[in-house]
Amino acid sequence: WDDQHLVTKETNVQHFALDSIVRQLLEHGTMKCKVAGPEAVSKLVKAMVVARNILRNTEKLDAPGDLVGEPQFEEWESGGEKKSNLLLTITRTAHKWRDPACAPLSMEPSVESADVRLIRSGQETPPKSVAGCVCGVLRDGKTCVLTAIGPAAVNQALKGIAVAHKFMRQEEKTIQFMPRACRAEND
């Protein structure tokens, strides 16, 4: 199987979810996706939502499952200039995912409680600001719920998770997320 799947702004969400993500996760349990640009990042997250729903709701599977994403930056040089893409590792997990070695980060909206903190990411939100908020919440032992509306905001959120992943890795913690689509409400 391919080591990395390239997701572009032209990627068909439904086909990529079923033909790539679900197939790779059922056959191999994990896959890597390379992505650059807000539209491509948004398409990948949407495809993850579709694949997640398929994995969680398909009774034909021997063992229903879920998926988590772990973003990080892939850097290289081109013409003496440093460039980077997001590299997202997607992994199939047990249906009720909970790994105590991983920091609890979710992209599933919910009401804030004593153990849950809501962070909103917008198209202008610097990824380092998202990362700082995420790390602070996780270091306090809380669950972080990250929301973003629109391709640019989703891009900034995913970059923020990748930066937070880099920071938390220094503390020997891993950040993984589970995406979910929901109806947005104006407040």
N, C-alpha and C positions, 0 to 999 in steps of 0.2 A: 504494500500500500504506500501511497505517497507520504513522504515525511512531513510536508507542509502543504496546506491548501491555501491558495490565494483567493481572497475575497475582494471584489471590486464594487464600484457603485453600480455596475451592470449585472451583478449577481442576482439571480432569481431566488428570492427568499424561500419559497415553498420547495423548490427543487433542491436547493442546497441543504435545507433542513432534513429532508427525507433521504435524498440520494447520497449526501456526503456525511452529515453529522450523525444521523441515526444509524446508517449502515456502518460507518467507521466505529462508532461506540459499541454497537452490537458485536462486531467482528473483533475489535482490538481493545475496547475499553477506554481508549484515549485517542486524541488527535490534536494536531497543531494547525492553527490558522494564522496566516500573515495578512495584515490589513493596514491600509493607510488612507487617511482622509475621512471626514465626518460621515459622508454618505455610505462608504464601505463599512465603517464601524457600526453605524446604525443598522445596516442590512445584516451584519453578522449577529448582532444582539437579537434582532427580530427572528432570525433563523434559529438561534438558540432557544428562544421562547417557544417557537413552533416545535422544535425537536424535543424540548423538555415536556411539552404537553403530550406528544406522541409517546414518549418513554413512560410517562406517568400514567397514561390512560389506556394503553393497549393491553387488553386482556389476553391477546394471543401470545404475548411474550412469556417465556418460562418464568422469568423473574422481572416484574416491573421495576423500573429504576428511575433515576433522576440524573441530572447532570450539573456540574459546577464548572466555572471558568476561572482560570488563573492567568491574568494578563501580566506581561512584562515587556520591556523594550528590547528590540534587537537592533544593534548599532553596527554600522559599517562605514567605510570611507569610499568616496567616489570623487575622483578628481581633486584629491586633497581636502575635500569637504566632508565633515561628519554628517551622516544621515541616520534616521531611525524610523522603524515601523513598530507597530504593536504586534507582538506575537502572543496569541492566546491559546493556551492549552485547555482543551475541553476534556473532561473526564466523566465517565459514567460511574454513578455511585449507587448505593442501596437506596430503596424508595424513601425511607426517612433518613435523609442525610444528616449526620452530626458527627464530626470528627473533632474530639477534644484538643487535638494538636493544632487545629486550624482556628484562626481568629474568626468569629462569627460576623460575616458581612453579608448582607442581603440587598438585592435591588427590588425587594418586594415591599410595596407601601403598606404601612400599618399605622395604627394610632400609637403615638409616643407613650411609653410607660416608663417605670423606674428602670427597666432593663433594656429599653430600646431608645435609640436616638435617631431622629430623622435628619438627614442632610440633603439639601437640594442643590443640584448642580445646574447651572445655566450655561448658555453658549459663550458667555464672557468669563465664566468662573475659571480662574487659573488652576490647572491640575495640581500644583503644589498646595494650594489652599484646600482643595478637596482632600488631598493626601493627609495634610496636617489634621484636619477635622476627623477623618477616618481613624488615623493612628491614635489620636487623643481618646476617642470613644472606645476603641478596642483596648487600649492600655488601661482604661477604667473598668474593664471587664464587662462592658455593655455590648449589645448587638447594635450594629449600624445598619440603618435602612437608607439607601441612597436613591433619590428620585431624579429623573431628568426627562425633559420633554423636548423632542425634536432632535434631528441628527447631530447638530453642533453640540448640544448639551450632553447627549449620550457620549459623544466623542470625548468631551472634556471629563465626564465622569469616569469613563474607562481609562483614560490616561491618568487620572487621579488615583484610581485603584492600582494601576501599574506602579506609580511612584510610591504609594503606600506599601505595596508589596515589597519594593526594594528597601524601604526603611525598616519594615518589620522583619525582613529576612535577616537583618543585622542582629535582631533580637531572637533569632531562630524560631520565628513564627511565620506561618504561611497564611496568605489571604486568598480566599476563594469566594466567588459570588454565584448566586443563582438568579438569573434575570426573570422578570415577569412583566407582562403588559397589563395595564389597567386603565380605567377611564379616569382622565384627568379632571380635576375640579378646580375652578378659579377661586383663590382666596384673597 
